């Protein structure tokens, strides 16, 4: 039943989306986690939907049951590139060369890590210091193999520390030669950060951007968690995407990916694409 519902939603949404190659000069991309309910049902049909929505780039990797080689071929067949893929923190620490191998197969240039291990909601300076050391070490291996490591912020890093935050500490103490960053707009706002100010303050350090919006009226915190219903269509929440995209372009961001963590991705994504297309 889920499979047929997925196909029906795809057909209904196609009329709302027109393909566009870029937004503010960035290729139109999407994080495959957006379609996390579709990929387990039928990965190839999920890629067909991504293509039909007009996306030419994805951030992600092979779903369970599919090899990186087969996933790369499926994307190539649809004219979809994979400039960025993900890797877990422990994998980067224990076997960075395995990360390199997979990223090379996918054709990725960037490897993003979206979580730093910590106890409960208590992210500490000790956690940040360990992450800095581990990212510098793993990032060096990736750099030597033609890849760039990007840490994806998640909101908990914006706890106050000295004259700034733990996010400031991480950015300032990682080696720019080995470590770059991916800003997630929703989590930055949820954690208390200002996306535009951070893009300007650390110009050149942000290479990737997750376009994601936080529902108006939601007051964030430093947990790195919020209910799925707080992820809303771009332009209807708290983010200033016009300002963010302008700052991203000037600040050296290379790729932007829409990410929708709601349970209504088939409805929200076409609306988000339409919103971005209308931005001037």
Secondary structure, 3 states (H helix, E strand, C coil): CHHHHHHHHHHHHHCCCCCCCEECCEEEEEEHHHHHHHHCCCHHHHHHHHHHCCCCEEECCCCCCCCHHHHHHHHHHCCCEEEEEECCHHHHHHCHHHHHHHHHHHCCCEEEECCCCCECCECCHHHHHHHHHHHHHHHHHHHHCCCEEEEECCCHHHCEECCEEHHHHHHHHCCCCCEEEEEEHHHHHHCCCCHHHHHHHCCCCEEEEEECEECCCCCCCCCCCCCHHHEECCCCCCCCHHHHHHHHHHHCCCEEEECCCCCCHHHHHHHHHHHHHHCC
